[in-house]
Amino acid sequence: MDDCISSDEDYYDSDRDSLHGLENEDSEIQWVPKGPATKVITKESLLAAQKEDMRRVMDLLSLREYHARTLLIHYRWDVEKLFAVLVEKGKSHLFATAGVTMIENRSNSSSEPSSMVMCDICMEEVHGNDATRVDCGHCFCNSCWTEHFIVKINEGQSRRIRCMAHKCNAICDEAVVRNLVSKRHPDLANKFDRFLLESYIEDNKRVKWCPSTPHCGNAIRVEDDEFCEVECSCGLQFCFSCLSEAHSPCSCLMWELWIKKCRDESETVNWITVHTKPCPKCHKPVEKNGGCNLVSCICGQAFCWLCGGATGREHTWSSISGHSCGRYKEESEQKAERAKRDLYRYMHYHNRYKAHTDSFKLESKLKESIQEKISISEERESMLRDFSWVNNGLSRLFRSRRVLSYSYPFAFYMFGDELFKDEMTEAEREIKQHLFEDQQQQLEANVEKLSKFLEEPFDQYTKDKVMEIRMQVINLSVITDTLCKKMYDCIENDLLGSLELGIHNIAPYKSKGIEKALELSACWNSKANTSDKYPPSDCGTSGGLSECERLTCLNSEENGCSSRKRARAEVVTGNFFDLNLPAEVVDRN
Amino acid sequence: MQASRARLFKEYKEVQREKVADPDIQLVCDDSNIFKWTALIKGPSETPFEGGVFQLAFSVPEQYPLQPPQVRFLTKIFHPNVHFKTGEICLDILKNAWSPAWTLQSVCRAIIALMAHPEPDSPLNCDSGNLLRSGDVRGYQSMAKMYTRLAAMPKKG
């Protein structure tokens, strides 16, 4: 049994060292003072989360809240970028592109209410009281405005309802929209408010909805690195970047290709691939509903339907400069010959990937039997009071097994032709593949050993035998942790880091498992905010409903769903071993 | 529904008044259905469409004028932004750049402007677009002129 651990044996032989090795303390030191950078945004804290950003913009530019919101929606809640545009191009450019128009001539509008106004939409003369002039100066009758707003809200355009005048870029004041729409359709006005509120999630690259089904109602916000894996408070673990299951060390692209390859493609997926193209800006699938090959996404981005590349907006009356995608790229000739070899190669990697995910599922059953063994042992042996090493070893096993199984699809793409054919020469590839496979094999061997020791019936063993197993488990835990870290280093620096054409990012290795996002506190307190606890004064036209109250209305709407989900989340988080279970295992529990 | 009817009725009256003012456009409403219109437009001068009369079919949605009307050419036309078979038109104001302030009359004017200034980079008729994109203005013009003569001019004799 000694030869199992080989050279690492003398490394951790004293008891003190092994205690140190239970959990990697180094990572803990980095971890604690910073705290998780990821935050859970619940329905309750959604308003508070965006207030902070809006306040920064309002303070700097002395703006009203709805103007700040319009700016932030246009700049996708990227405050830094917004400020950069302000510094570079000036205030007027900033406002003009976002559709913010400041009132300059309010004076002549005040004379209106008494007179009659001609509405250019319905072509009727209406009394000044029945017409509304918006910030850009255009005036139309209230009934036409209301119709316009209703159409736009139903089209999903709530966040950028423009003025009805031709070529007028101004975004309509949200208070006007709310006020007019709520008179005819209070439900739709609520929907409008929710759309505005949820813009912080939908239009923000740092915030994403938790992909749980049924949806837990939460969103996750990351601070700086969007390539990370998080655990929502509902218990779901996922890759923040692509929202599928946590898949490092595969990059998102690799994982996407892999699951596509593995899955029997459903009809829906088929339909989406055939009929839609992802928008180059917001990546939502876009369906072409007619017209030429210049397609405009709901987010406002124009792109070429043929190649999917982003293009300029002025496409109808002027030309799209430098855009030609009709060139034919020559396909490799021996496609058919290669297909067979490719299939064998795929089977090789897939079988190993499958084998490890299967062991993962089997091992997750192990935790119950282990708990039993622990309680038996605890009663039997009063000398050995501490069995935390078993639990620690088991969670280490889960984490490493996970890394191991995802390392196969990684290798499939890293050393295959599909992604990196032109990145390295055959010789380079061979060297790199050997380097990686050596590490992978080492990890594999140690993970299997760890698994074997944890399965031993230690509750029936003598004290000395138990101590020996304990030693082995602790040693192997440390070794697999180190090997995982090494493998990630190798991938990041030697393999992906040296790429020149494609950019592949992976979530960094976390020794303690996937980071749990902290709940963002719902009550956001700041000196600036104490005076007007109930949000904006310019929402005076909102029919007496403050934003907070409206928010609670929205919550009660969906309470049935969220309580059901919360219950499930408790079951999951109440368990010690949930750390690195894949979603499907958690679901079965 | 009511609003769109009222507005179309206004436009109808406006058209009656403006008929003399704009001799290039003749807008006619279907006798039994105010949501169906047809228009006859004259090909703009100094273009291959000069001398031709083109028929357009309007289908107005119930949410008009908040949503744009659907317009297509009934007369065959060789133009980069018009589908050769269906007559579908690719014009921004008929899609996302629509503003309720447009009228059927102004849409006709925009289409006449499009005939004079084709946009070969977003073609619905690729053959026509490619001729222009490759710089073969003469080829484009003679093709367009031929189809104008074949489809948009009264037959001789």
Interface residues (C-beta under 8 A of the other chain):
Chain A: D120 I121 C122 M123 E124 S143 C144 E147 H148 V151 M164 A165 H166 K167 C168 G290 G291 C292 N293 L294 S296 H315 T316 W317 S319 I320 H323
Chain B: A3 A6 R7 K10 E11 E14 Q63 P65 L66 Q67 N81 E88 C90 L91 D92 K95 N96 A97 S99 P100 A101 W102 H117 E119 P120 D121 S122 P123 L124
